[in-house]
Amino acid sequence: MNIQAIIIIVLFVAAVFYVGRLLYKSLFSKKSCGSNCKCGIDFSNIDTQKQSK
């Protein structure tokens, strides 16, 4: 094989790995979603009472 075919195969394998990793993170994430939008934050231990002056 020539060097061009090897480079193309390596890039293709890297792209498949990247897409597979994104898919795995979006399907099996412990948070609500796989992005970094902070929608999976647990607010259960925050004091909800307002302090008035």
C-alpha positions in Angstrom: 0.0 0.0 0.0 1.1 3.5 -0.6 1.3 6.3 2.0 -1.8 8.0 0.7 -4.0 4.9 1.3 -2.6 4.5 4.8 -3.3 8.1 5.7 -6.9 7.8 4.4 -7.5 4.6 6.4 -6.1 6.2 9.5 -8.3 9.3 9.1 -11.3 7.2 8.4 -10.8 5.0 11.5 -10.3 8.2 13.6 -13.5 9.7 12.3 -15.4 6.5 13.0 -14.0 6.4 16.5 -14.9 10.1 17.1 -18.5 9.7 15.9 -18.9 6.5 17.9 -17.7 8.2 21.0 -20.1 11.1 20.5 -23.0 8.6 20.0 -22.0 6.6 23.1 -21.8 9.8 25.2 -25.2 11.0 24.0 -26.9 7.7 24.6 -25.3 6.5 27.8 -24.6 9.8 29.6 -25.2 10.0 33.3 -26.3 13.6 32.9 -29.6 14.6 31.3 -27.9 15.2 28.0 -24.4 14.8 26.5 -23.6 18.4 26.0 -22.2 20.9 28.4 -25.4 22.9 29.0 -25.6 22.2 32.8 -29.1 20.7 32.5 -27.9 17.7 34.6 -27.0 19.7 37.7 -28.6 18.4 40.9 -30.3 21.3 42.7 -31.7 19.2 45.6 -29.3 20.5 48.3 -29.8 24.2 47.6 -31.6 26.2 50.3 -34.8 27.6 48.7 -35.8 30.1 51.4 -35.2 33.7 50.6 -33.8 36.0 53.2 -35.7 39.3 53.5 -34.2 42.5 54.9 
